[in-house]
């Protein structure tokens, strides 16, 4: 399916600024096209326009045209035309009428008028491809974020579209699921489909993209081959991200073109090593310190959402002390988000106990813990309801009994730390999803909680915003705040967290330093950590800035 975009501009209702402006594109079938840029650059909006959904469903004003195989998309039904779209908030795309995963996936071919035999065959094939057969009888609304993403991709596959348009499709996936989706997208592109993806993860997209298009303030600023673009300076200047290896090479002062893969960077560096290590710094983390109070504890925890379903968590025992930053790791559906819900008293243990800030959560409600405990949902839309960013941020400190001057000061500081100062008076739902994620984080930070529960806090963020979140978490921990974070982002975990817990099939199977956990779990190991280990840099001195400094000295 060929897309021809002619001088396309679009702005959302009641917005003065154009979200995309004068976009001119020709996208050919059989290719994977990657859209990227900074937050608010217009990538998600362009994807909506290509899908025929903006302004049809969003409202607003459009100029120019999108022509699909010679036909103006404004005159087409996207599904009937063979266009499938996955949004950045997959849970919002559930039909709401399907009782099982199998039924949810079958809806797309049913709506296309396929025969019963075709529907059954296409549904089973899609579930097999996306490794969903074990979940076939599950309630779609009870799936994890990653499982929901895979289910909706399976729905797309069952419809056999000629164009696949996906907004951050890897954001909630574990590594195995990411590799599986990469294989699928390569296959459908080779079969002649047009595949267009918005994504902030350059390492993932480098492996599959044929073309990269970078937007800035709604306009195309770069367009070309990913390997060429990512190795140079222009993409860094645009604010879009390059690969982990290229970013480390940039920090270390290497000139362009920079190595894009970890293996290439290692080859360029040769036999690196450090002659002397600051022993005092290396041993700093091992010195005995007064034992901090327990901020979160599970004892023989078991939990099931319904009695007839197998338990999501079984026999979980662990504790988190005040000031620790702990990551929860595991494949999609391992029980990570459920554990956060239990910590917030959104759910209660089936057996065993959960204590949050010394309070047994049985018989408690979330409002009994807030705002001392702040929860960032994987889908931030579930916690945003005010008419402005500032109003959202005022609620928690007001509930804590703060005076107006203190509230205003805290909001100003937090919005500045997260790069949200200019959006203070905007409606949260006028912001792109990644920025809404930052708003959700800001709303819980303003009351200075003692415990932060974060579910995928860096999903969909551009490099600058990701760095801000890392800094915020480090600073909070330095002040004594405790952090418990679910993440599939190994780079974020290595930079911001100190300890990791691995969940497998609802059981805790590993508990150790982040550096050790990343070695044990299926995560893409950060280039900085690989080189730090080769150079002999100790834990606590092995983050990207430390490694870049060591490489410059080397």
C-alpha positions in Angstrom: 0.0 0.0 0.0 1.5 3.3 -1.1 1.0 6.5 0.9 1.4 9.9 -0.8 1.2 12.8 1.6 0.8 16.2 0.0 1.5 19.4 2.1 -0.3 17.9 5.1 -1.0 20.1 8.1 -3.1 19.3 11.1 -4.0 20.9 14.4 -6.2 19.5 17.2 -9.4 21.2 18.4 -9.0 24.5 20.3 -5.3 24.4 19.6 -3.6 27.3 17.9 -0.3 25.4 17.2 -0.2 23.1 14.2 0.7 19.6 15.4 2.1 18.7 12.0 3.0 21.3 9.3 3.6 21.0 5.5 4.4 17.3 5.6 5.4 15.9 2.2 6.0 12.2 2.0 5.9 9.2 -0.3 5.9 5.8 1.6 6.2 2.7 -0.5 4.9 -0.8 0.2 7.3 -3.5 1.4 9.3 -1.1 3.6 9.4 -0.4 7.4 9.3 3.3 7.9 10.3 4.6 11.3 8.9 7.9 12.7 10.8 9.5 15.6 11.5 12.9 17.2 11.3 14.7 20.5 8.1 14.7 22.7 5.5 16.7 20.9 7.3 16.6 17.5 4.1 15.2 15.8 5.0 11.6 15.1 1.8 10.1 16.7 -0.3 12.8 15.0 1.2 12.0 11.6 0.5 8.3 12.3 -3.2 9.1 13.1 -3.5 11.1 9.9 -2.0 8.3 7.8 -4.5 5.9 9.4 -7.3 8.1 8.4 -8.2 8.9 12.0 -7.2 12.6 12.2 -9.3 14.6 11.9 -12.1 12.0 11.3 -12.1 10.8 14.9 -10.0 13.5 16.6 -11.7 16.6 15.2 -9.6 19.6 14.5 -8.4 21.1 11.3 -6.6 19.5 8.4 -5.0 20.9 5.2 -3.4 19.0 2.4 -4.1 15.3 1.7 -3.2 11.7 2.4 -3.7 9.6 -0.7 -3.6 5.8 -0.4 -3.1 3.8 -3.6 -4.5 6.8 -5.5 -7.5 7.3 -3.3 -8.0 10.2 -0.8 -8.0 8.5 2.7 -10.8 10.8 3.8 -13.2 8.8 1.5 -12.1 5.4 2.8 -13.0 3.1 5.7 -9.5 2.3 7.1 -10.3 -1.2 8.1 -12.0 -2.0 4.8 -9.1 -0.4 2.9 -6.7 -2.7 4.7 -5.2 -0.3 7.2 -4.6 -1.5 10.7 -3.7 0.9 13.6 -2.3 0.3 17.0 -2.4 3.3 19.3 0.0 4.2 22.1 -2.6 3.3 24.7 -3.5 -0.3 23.8 -6.0 -0.7 26.6 -8.2 2.0 25.1 -8.6 -0.1 21.9 -10.2 -3.1 23.6 -13.7 -3.8 22.2 -15.3 -4.1 25.7 -17.6 -6.8 24.4 -15.3 -9.8 24.0 -15.2 -12.2 27.0 -11.9 -13.9 26.1 -8.6 -13.1 24.3 -9.6 -15.5 21.5 -12.9 -13.6 20.9 -11.2 -10.2 21.0 -8.8 -11.3 18.3 -11.6 -12.7 16.2 -13.5 -9.4 16.1 -11.4 -7.9 13.3 -11.9 -10.7 10.7 -15.5 -10.8 11.8 -16.0 -7.1 10.9 -14.4 -7.8 7.6 -17.1 -10.3 6.7 -14.8 -13.4 6.7 -16.4 -16.9 6.8 -16.5 -18.7 10.1 -13.8 -21.1 8.9 -11.5 -18.2 7.9 -12.2 -16.4 11.2 -11.2 -19.5 13.3 -8.2 -20.2 11.2 -6.9 -16.6 11.2 -7.5 -16.2 14.9 -5.7 -19.4 15.8 -2.7 -18.5 13.5 -2.5 -15.1 15.0 -2.5 -16.4 18.6 0.2 -18.9 17.7 2.4 -16.3 16.1 2.1 -13.9 19.1 2.5 -16.7 21.7 -1.0 -16.1 23.1 -2.5 -19.6 23.1 -1.9 -20.0 26.9 -4.0 -16.8 27.3 -6.8 -17.7 24.9 -9.5 -18.0 27.5 -8.4 -15.1 29.6 -10.5 -11.9 30.1 -8.8 -9.2 27.8 -9.2 -6.6 30.5 -7.2 -8.7 33.0 -4.1 -8.9 30.9 -0.8 -7.1 31.6 0.2 -4.1 29.5 2.6 -6.2 27.4 0.1 -9.0 26.9 -2.5 -6.4 25.8 -0.1 -5.1 23.2 0.6 -8.6 21.9 -3.2 -9.3 21.8 -3.9 -6.2 19.7 -1.1 -7.0 17.3 -2.6 -10.4 16.9 -5.9 -8.7 16.1 -4.1 -6.8 13.4 -2.5 -10.0 12.1 -5.9 -11.8 12.0 -7.2 -9.0 9.7 -4.3 -9.4 7.3 -3.9 -5.7 6.6 -1.9 -4.2 3.7 -0.7 -1.4 6.0 0.4 -1.7 9.6 0.6 1.6 11.6 1.9 1.1 15.1 2.5 3.8 17.8 5.2 2.7 20.3 4.4 -1.0 19.8 7.5 -2.2 21.8 6.9 0.0 24.9 5.6 -2.6 27.3 7.2 -5.7 25.8 9.8 -7.9 27.3 12.8 -8.8 25.1 11.4 -12.1 23.9 8.2 -10.5 22.8 10.1 -7.6 21.2 12.2 -10.0 19.1 9.0 -11.9 18.1 7.3 -8.7 17.0 10.4 -7.6 15.1 10.4 -10.9 13.2 6.6 -10.5 12.4 7.0 -7.0 11.1 9.9 -8.0 8.9 7.8 -10.8 7.5 4.8 -8.7 6.7 7.0 -6.0 5.1 8.7 -8.7 2.9 5.2 -9.9 1.9 4.5 -6.4 0.5 2.8 -4.6 3.4 3.6 -1.0 4.3 4.8 -0.8 8.0 5.0 2.6 9.7 6.1 2.7 13.3 6.6 5.5 15.8 9.2 4.5 18.4 11.8 6.1 20.7 14.0 3.0 20.9 16.7 3.3 18.3 18.3 0.0 19.2 15.1 -1.9 18.5 14.3 0.0 15.3 17.8 -0.1 13.9 17.4 -3.9 13.4 14.3 -3.6 11.3 13.7 -0.1 9.8 14.4 0.6 6.1 13.9 4.3 6.5 13.9 6.9 9.4 11.9 10.1 9.3 12.7 12.6 12.1 10.1 15.3 13.0 10.7 18.5 14.9 7.8 20.8 15.8 5.6 19.0 13.3 8.0 19.3 10.3 10.2 16.7 8.7 13.9 17.6 9.4 15.6 14.3 8.5 14.8 11.5 6.2 17.1 8.7 5.1 18.7 5.4 5.9 18.8 4.6 9.7 22.4 3.5 9.7 23.6 6.7 8.1 21.4 9.0 10.2 22.0 7.4 13.6 25.8 7.5 13.2 25.9 11.3 12.6 25.5 14.5 14.5 22.3 15.8 12.9 20.0 13.4 14.7 21.5 14.3 18.1 21.0 18.0 17.2 17.3 17.3 16.5 16.8 15.9 20.0 15.8 12.5 18.7 17.7 9.5 20.1 20.5 7.4 18.7 21.5 3.9 19.8 22.9 3.1 23.2 26.4 2.5 21.8 26.3 5.7 19.7 25.1 7.8 22.7 27.9 6.4 24.8 30.5 7.1 22.0 29.2 10.7 21.8 29.5 11.1 25.5 33.1 9.8 25.3 34.0 12.4 22.7 34.2 10.1 19.6 33.6 11.9 16.3 30.9 10.9 13.8 30.3 8.5 12.2 29.8 6.7 15.5 29.4 2.9 16.1 25.8 2.0 16.4 26.1 -1.4 18.0 27.8 -2.5 21.2 30.0 -5.0 19.3 31.2 -2.3 16.9 31.9 0.1 19.8 34.0 -2.6 21.5 35.9 -3.3 18.4 36.7 0.4 17.9 37.9 0.6 21.5 40.2 -2.4 21.3 41.5 -3.8 24.5 40.3 -1.3 27.1 41.3 -1.5 30.7 41.8 0.7 33.8 45.1 0.6 35.5 44.0 2.1 38.8 40.7 2.1 40.5 39.8 4.4 43.3 39.6 1.8 46.1 37.8 4.1 48.4 35.0 4.7 45.9 34.9 1.1 44.9 34.4 0.0 48.5 32.0 2.8 49.4 28.9 0.7 48.8 30.2 -2.1 50.9 30.8 -0.1 54.1 28.5 -0.9 56.9 25.7 1.6 57.3 22.9 1.9 59.9 20.1 -0.4 58.7 17.2 1.7 57.4 13.5 1.2 58.2 11.4 -1.1 56.0 9.4 0.8 53.5 7.7 -2.2 51.8 7.5 -5.9 52.8 5.8 -9.0 51.5 5.5 -12.2 53.6 4.5 -15.4 51.9 2.4 -13.4 49.6 -0.1 -15.1 47.2 -2.6 -13.4 45.0 -5.2 -14.3 42.5 -7.7 -12.0 40.7 -10.4 -14.6 40.9 -10.7 -17.9 42.8 -11.1 -19.9 39.6 -8.0 -18.5 38.1 -4.4 -19.6 38.8 -2.5 -17.3 41.2 -0.7 -14.4 39.7 1.8 -14.3 42.7 2.8 -17.2 44.9 5.1 -17.4 48.0 6.6 -13.9 47.5 8.9 -12.8 50.3 11.0 -9.7 50.1 11.5 -6.3 51.7 12.6 -2.9 50.5 14.3 -0.5 52.9 13.9 3.3 53.0 16.0 5.1 50.4 16.4 2.0 48.2 15.6 2.1 44.5 14.5 -1.4 43.4 13.5 -2.7 40.0 10.9 -5.4 39.4 11.8 -7.5 36.4 10.2 -10.4 34.5 8.4 -11.3 31.3 5.0 -9.9 30.4 2.4 -11.4 32.9 5.0 -12.3 35.6 3.0 -10.3 38.2 5.1 -7.1 38.4 2.3 -4.6 38.0 0.1 -6.7 40.3 2.7 -6.4 43.0 2.6 -2.6 42.7 -1.2 -2.7 43.0 -0.9 -4.7 46.2 1.6 -2.2 47.6 -0.9 0.6 46.9 -3.8 -1.4 48.5 -5.6 -1.4 45.1 -5.7 -5.2 45.6 -5.4 -7.3 48.8 -3.4 -10.5 49.4 -5.2 -13.8 48.9 -2.9 -15.2 51.5 0.2 -13.8 53.3 0.7 -10.1 54.0 1.8 -6.9 52.4 3.0 -3.9 54.5 3.5 -0.5 53.0 5.3 2.1 55.1 4.7 -0.2 58.1 0.9 -0.4 57.4 -0.7 -3.8 56.7 -2.7 -3.2 53.6 -5.5 -5.7 54.6 -8.6 -3.6 55.2 -6.9 -0.5 53.9 -7.6 1.6 50.8 -5.4 3.7 48.5 -6.5 6.9 50.1 -5.1 5.6 53.4 -1.7 5.5 51.9 -1.7 8.5 49.6 0.0 11.0 49.4 2.8 9.3 51.4 2.8 6.7 48.7 2.7 7.8 45.0 1.6 5.5 42.2 2.4 6.0 38.5 0.2 3.8 36.4 1.5 2.1 33.3 -1.4 3.9 31.5 -1.2 7.4 32.9 -4.6 8.3 31.5 -6.1 6.3 34.3 -5.0 8.9 36.9 -5.4 12.2 35.1 -8.7 14.0 35.5 -8.1 17.8 36.1 -8.4 20.5 33.5 -4.8 21.6 33.7 -1.4 20.2 34.5 -1.1 22.6 37.4 -4.4 21.5 38.8 -3.4 17.9 38.6 -0.2 18.6 40.5 -2.1 20.6 43.3 -4.2 17.7 44.5 -1.7 15.6 46.4 -0.1 18.3 48.4 -3.5 19.8 49.1 -4.6 16.5 50.5 -1.4 16.5 52.6 -2.5 19.8 54.2 0.1 22.0 52.6 -0.4 25.8 52.4 -0.7 27.5 49.1 2.8 28.9 49.0 4.4 25.6 49.7 2.2 23.9 47.0 3.1 26.5 44.4 6.8 26.2 45.2 6.8 22.4 44.9 4.9 22.5 41.7 7.3 25.0 40.1 10.3 22.8 41.1 8.8 19.5 40.0 7.6 20.8 36.6 11.0 22.3 36.0 12.7 19.1 36.8 10.5 17.1 34.4 10.6 19.7 31.6 6.9 20.5 32.0 7.0 24.2 33.0 5.6 25.5 29.7 2.7 23.0 29.9 1.5 24.0 33.4 -1.8 25.6 32.2 -2.5 23.1 29.4 -5.1 20.3 29.6 -3.3 17.0 30.2 -5.3 15.3 27.4 -4.0 18.0 24.9 -0.5 16.6 25.5 1.0 13.5 23.8 1.0 10.3 25.8 4.7 10.3 26.8 4.2 13.8 28.2 1.1 12.7 30.0 3.3 10.0 31.6 5.6 12.8 32.9 2.5 14.7 34.1 1.4 11.6 36.0 4.8 11.4 37.6 4.7 15.1 38.5 1.4 14.7 40.2 2.8 12.2 42.7 6.1 14.0 43.2 4.7 17.3 44.3 3.7 16.0 47.7 7.2 14.5 48.3 6.0 10.9 49.0 8.1 8.5 51.0 7.5 5.7 48.6 7.2 5.9 44.8 5.6 3.0 42.9 6.4 3.4 39.2 5.1 1.2 36.4 7.2 1.6 33.2 8.1 5.3 33.9 10.3 5.7 30.8 8.0 4.1 28.2 7.9 6.2 25.1 10.1 9.0 26.4 12.7 10.8 24.3 16.3 10.9 25.5 16.1 14.3 27.3 12.9 13.3 29.2 14.3 9.9 30.1 17.4 11.6 31.6 15.1 13.9 33.6 13.3 10.9 35.1 16.6 9.3 36.0 17.8 12.4 37.7 14.5 12.8 39.6 14.7 9.3 40.9 18.3 9.6 41.9 17.6 12.9 43.7 14.5 11.5 45.4 16.5 8.5 46.8 19.2 10.9 48.0 16.5 12.6 50.1 15.5 9.2 51.5 12.5 8.4 49.2 12.1 4.7 48.4 11.4 3.6 44.8 9.9 0.4 43.5 9.8 0.4 39.7 8.5 -2.0 37.1 10.6 -1.7 33.9 11.8 -3.4 30.8 14.3 -0.6 30.2 17.7 -2.0 31.2 19.5 1.3 30.5 17.1 3.2 32.8 17.4 0.5 35.5 21.2 0.6 35.4 21.3 4.4 35.6 18.6 5.0 38.2 18.1 1.8 40.4 20.4 -0.1 42.7 18.8 -3.4 43.3 16.6 -5.8 41.2 14.0 -8.5 41.9 13.2 -11.0 39.2 9.7 -12.6 39.1 9.0 -15.7 37.1 5.6 -17.3 36.9 4.5 -15.3 39.9 7.5 -16.3 42.1 10.5 -14.3 43.1 13.5 -16.2 41.8 16.3 -13.6 42.1 17.2 -10.7 44.3 20.4 -8.8 43.9 22.3 -5.7 42.6 21.0 -4.3 39.3 24.3 -5.1 37.6 23.8 -8.8 38.5 20.1 -9.0 37.7 20.6 -7.5 34.2 23.1 -10.3 33.6 20.4 -12.9 34.6 17.3 -11.6 32.9 16.3 -11.2 29.2 17.1 -7.5 28.9 19.3 -5.8 26.3 22.5 -5.1 28.3 23.5 -1.4 28.3 26.8 -0.7 26.4 28.0 1.3 29.4 27.7 -1.7 31.7 29.5 -4.1 29.3 32.4 -1.7 29.0 32.4 -1.0 32.7 32.8 -4.7 33.4 35.6 -5.0 30.8 37.4 -1.9 32.3 37.0 -3.2 35.8 34.8 -0.3 37.0 33.1 -1.2 40.3 29.4 -1.0 41.0 28.5 2.6 41.8 31.1 3.8 39.3 29.8 2.0 36.2 27.1 4.3 34.9 27.2 5.9 31.5 28.8 9.2 32.6 31.5 7.3 34.6 32.3 5.0 31.6 32.4 8.0 29.2 34.9 9.7 31.5 37.0 6.6 31.8 37.0 6.2 28.0 38.1 9.8 27.5 40.9 9.3 29.9 41.8 6.1 28.2 
